[in-house]
């Protein structure tokens, strides 16, 4: 029996419907890459949505955490020539919503342009080696000295929170930090007797 034209039309349309199902079922990380959203974009969106209900001290904690990890989440081999300028631009302008109403300082503009161009796609954080770079950054100060464990843990918590919101937005199936073995840095806090004032 020869298929009718309507039957042939339905047969041809089925692969398209199947493709649609496969697209909806695609891994969340793949969708993030396809959307071309960057880590920098994700943090901006996170801060924009939560800023008004976030206390001042917490705002500073978030800005400090994101200013620490963001320079580590860039295209491989990329490093900004003036890391202190970049850190200050991120902390004081990019990750402070109160500053967005005004233009960034002149010396910050090239740093901000650089980070926007080189920030990794959100989906890249599905590779465990990428968030580990950010965790390593949490353990060091800008002068490359070891950061305190308390500070590192606080910043990791902020980092994880953003990644959890990325799960809610279907960028990932689960938080990329899950399964990554990480411990805060250990500092040998020996006290120099000469630096301790005489109690008498």
N, C-alpha and C positions, 0 to 999 in steps of 0.2 A: 504494500500500500504506500502511495506516495504521500509524504508529510505535507500538510497544508502550509500556506505561507505564514499563518499565525504561529503554527508549531515551530517552523524553522526560526521565526523571530524570537520565540521564547528560548529555543535552544542556544541561539547566539547570545542572548542576554544573560544567561546563567553564569558564565565565567566572570562577567563584570560584577554581579552580585557577590560571588565568592571572593573576588578580589577585595571588595569592600569589607567583607567580614575579616579577611586576613589582615587588612590595614588596621581595623579597630583592635585586633588582637595582637598587633605588633608589640614587641617589648617596649616598656615605657621609656627606657634610656634611648632607644632608637628614635622615638617620637621627639624627645628633647633635642637630639642632634638635628633632626629634620626641621624643627622649629627655629633653630639657630639662636635660641636664647642663650646668653652667656651667664657665667657666674656673676659678673658685675651687674647685669640686668636683674638677676634673681634677687640679689641683696637689696638693690634699689627698690624693687617691688615689695619686698619684705618690710623694709623700713617705712615705706610710704603707707602701708596698710596698718602698721602697728604704732606709729610714732605718737599719736595723740593720747593713747592709753598707756604709754610707757613712761615710768618715772625717770627723772633726770639722771640719777646715778646709773640706772640700767641703760639708758641711752648712751652714756659714756662708755660703759662696759661693752656694749654692742659695737660701737664705733671702733674701739680699740681692738676688739677681736677681728672684725672684718678688715681693718687696716693692716693687721698682721698677716692674715691668711691670703688675702687677695693678690699680693705680689707673687705669691708662690703658685697661684692658679692661672698661669699664663702659658702661652705657646712655648713648646720646648726650645731651650737655648736663648730665650729672650730675657734680658735684664735691663731695667731702667738705669740710666747712667748716674742718677742722683737719688738713691733710695730714701734718704731722709726727706727730700722734697716730696717724693711720691707718698711716703707714709703720712706726712703732714697734710697733703692735699686730700687724701682719702679720709683721714680722721676728722679734719676740720671742715671739709666741704662735701665730698661725695657721700659720706655716711652720716651727715648731720642735716636732717631735713630743714631745720631752722635756717640753714645757710643757702638753701636752694633758690630763695627769692632774689639773691644778689649774684652778680657775676663772680666767679672765682678769681683769686689774686692772679696777677700776671704770671708769676713764676710757677703757679700750679697748673696753668692751662695745658702746657705741653705734657705734663705728667698725666693729667686726666685723659687727654686725647690718646696717649700711649696705652693706658690701661684699658680703655674702651676698645681699641683696635686689637689688643693682644689677649684679652680675657678669654679663657677657655669656654667652649660650649658647656652648658650644664651637663649634658649627657656624658662628657668626658670623665666626670667624677664617678661613673660606674666602674671604671678601672681602678682597683684598689691602690695602685701606685700613685694615683693623682691625689686623692684625699690624704694619703700618707705624707705627701710633700707638705701639705698644709699643716698637718699635725706636727711634723718636724719643725716647721716655722714657729709654732706656738711655744716650743721649748727654748727659743733663742730670742734675746733682745736685739735691737737694731745694731748695737755695737758688738754683736755676736757672743755676748756673755750669756750664761745660762739663766733662763727666766725662773722665777719661783714656781714651785709646784701649784700653789694656790692660784696664781695668775693663769698658768697654763690650763688648769682644770676649768676655770671660769670661762676662758676664751673657747675652750673645746665645747663647752655646753652651748654657747652661742652659735658656734659653727654647726653643731648637730641640730639645733633648733631650725636653722634655715633649711638644712637638708631634709628635715622632717616635713616642712611645708612643701618642699619639692615633691615629696612622695604624695602628699594630698593633691597636688596639681598634676599627678600622673607623669612626672618626669622619670620617676624610678618606681620599681615594685617595692623596694624597701630602702631604708636609710643606708647609704653607701658606707657609713662608719661601722655598721654592724659586721662583726666578724674580724675587724681590724684590731689586733692586739696593740694596745698603746698604754704607756704609763707616763705620768708626769715626770719631768726632769728631777734628778736628785742633786741637791747642792750640799757640799760639805761646808756647813756653817760653823767653822771653827772661829772662836772669838779671839781677837788680838788683845792680850791683857793691857797693852799700852793704850788701847782705845776706850777702855772702861774707866769712867771717872772714879776717883777715890771717894767712897761713901762718907768719909770723915771730912 
